[in-house]
Amino acid sequence: MVETLLQVKKLANYIGGEWIEAKGETTPVINPATGETVVEVPLSDASSVDDAVKAAKKAQKEWALVPAPMRAEVLYRVGSIMKERKERLSQLLTMENGKVIEEARGEVQEGIDMAFYMAGEGRRMFGQTTPAELKDKFAMSVRAPIGVVGLITPWNFPIAIATWKSFPAIVAGNGVVWKPATETPIMAFELAKIFEEAGLPKGVVNVVFGSGSAVGNAMVNHDGIRVISFTGSNDTGRKIAAQCGQQLKKVSLEMGGKNAVIVMDDADLTLAVEGILWSAFGTSGQRCTACSRVIVHEKVKDELENRLLEEMKKLSIGNGLDESIKVGPIINKAGIDKIKKYMEIGKEEGAELLAGGYVMDDGEHKQGNYFAPTLFSNVKPDMRIAYEEIFGPVVSLIPVKSFEEAVEVNNSVEYGLSSSIFTSDVNQVFKAQRDLDTGIVYVNAGTTGAEIHLPFGGTKGTGNGHRDSGVQALDVFTEWKAVYVDYSGKLQRAQIDVE
Ligand code: UN1
């Protein structure tokens, strides 16, 4: 099935508008649902990065001179092609990443939405005019492209996150060097083909496949790349930030989360259970925005617990290409090992394991990487399972006595990506949006489901203050340029010749 969809056995880099076979080794892309090899992906080296930067630099000079509304026309075409190919892209996404087909379709839709939304920015790209302090002088601030930007994208949202970063970079007039995750390179391969078909000039986007230590590192340290936009693990992000800091290179980081759903005693519990299940076990918990803590008012704790356990029994786990499956596999064995380690930690810490907690390797699950949806109860905020990111289908229930305590527990972790509260008290709603220290706050919905025209990102250890998607993404990929036009015909000195 993969062969018929993909028609290649080995992916090639896309550099300067050419498909270039990388020298050296390849590594297999494994379908996490079946253990089968989907395709081979090259492990490029620093020389491919250098070729890509050269191509991007050359193309960017011309691209920056194309008026933004015309640059946007390419994105409209990209969006249209993605729309035509939505089902194909979704199937391939499920095969390389494992997420269930319904969610794969949602993710591809997120990319399509981003294309049309960012294309619209081509006709806005608003600057500001500001009065000048001197007579007959005009002052304005405009967005200018930065040059060549480097994108390092993760395997959990291989197409959506790539579009959050590449589309604003392109419409703003930059050249792009992009390293997708080696676990999920097919979406990058497909998107590069779409850029080509949509008529994006050669070299504006370049894709280099390979590891973080070779390709990522070469990008971060290449003096031709002026911006690094990274989504991935906290450890890697911190290292990138340090290296970029040394070089005074702009860096946008989007890292982990330890997102909580707060359930107050006046909540609609049926709705809360639905919200928790969707945001905790969707994508098998492998979202930065996944709910991994439920902070519950003690008055409704037992009831919520029972209802959750009841509904968890109904989750079907398996190959996401089957439309009836609700929870897919874990990306790889390393992911499984990490989750397993937290089972031990949780038990040692004295948390109560109510459901799951084991690798599923029976029958149809044998070939893939499956972990049973897991619920720990009576978890205390100072247990590691309550504050470290697990990146799997694992939820910790933390009982609290009040709204204030719920907020405190929510904010006690190092991360600050997403949070949610279920309540019917309007005062609590407004207090929560003010007090929850996360970049995204949901009311009466789970912690996932960000829409692309709003800023995506977090506070504290989740990032470094930048945002993906939304109009705010343009701040990462543009410089603000102050422009003064003096039409007085004489030398007017600021601060001195003011009347
Ligand atoms: C991620 O969690 O890594 O809000 C991205 C969501 C999706 C994007 C998630 N729209 O869950």
Residues whose N, C-alpha, C, O or C-beta is under 5 A from the ligand:
A	BS01	UN1	F157 R287 C288 T289 T448 G449 A450
